Amino acid sequence: MIPLRHALEQGPMIRALAGVARAALSRPRTGAALATPGPWIEEELPPRSGALIRDYVDSAGGDPAWYRGNVPVHLFPQWGFPLALRTLAGLPYPYGRAVNAGCRIDVRRASGKPH
């Protein structure tokens, strides 16, 4: 279990999850025309702390030393999830289905070797 000391770093993720829950309860299902392409969404996001990454890797059964200087690719929801939900905002689709549809990760280059 990741220690509670990392809870404050989870703010964007928690807000995104709350938004999914709120939208699931209140989203009207309309057939309104959608403007495409949608707006450009861009944001510079802060790095997660080394302590959070170490605790995450440790809780997942990994060796934190192997990830020294690298972020595990499977932590991408920390940055991508809130932006993905902003991308879906205003669409007449249930967020829960889009979020739970899954993803595929292709690692094209190893990030490094253990130090």
BELJORA-V960123 format. One line per field, one symbol per residue. psi: psi as a letter, one per 30 degrees, with the letter a starting at -180 (. if undefined). burial: 1 if it has 16 or more other C-alpha atoms within 10 Angstrom, else 0. Layout:
psi->???
burial->???
//
This chain:
psi->kklffgeffgeeeeeeeeeeeeeeffjkjlgkkkkklalkkkkkklllleeeeeeeeefggljfefgkglkkfggffeeeeeeeeeefkfkhkkeeeeegfllkkjjfkkfllk.
burial->0000010010011001101100100010000000000000000000000001111110000001001100110000011011111000001011100000000000000000000
//
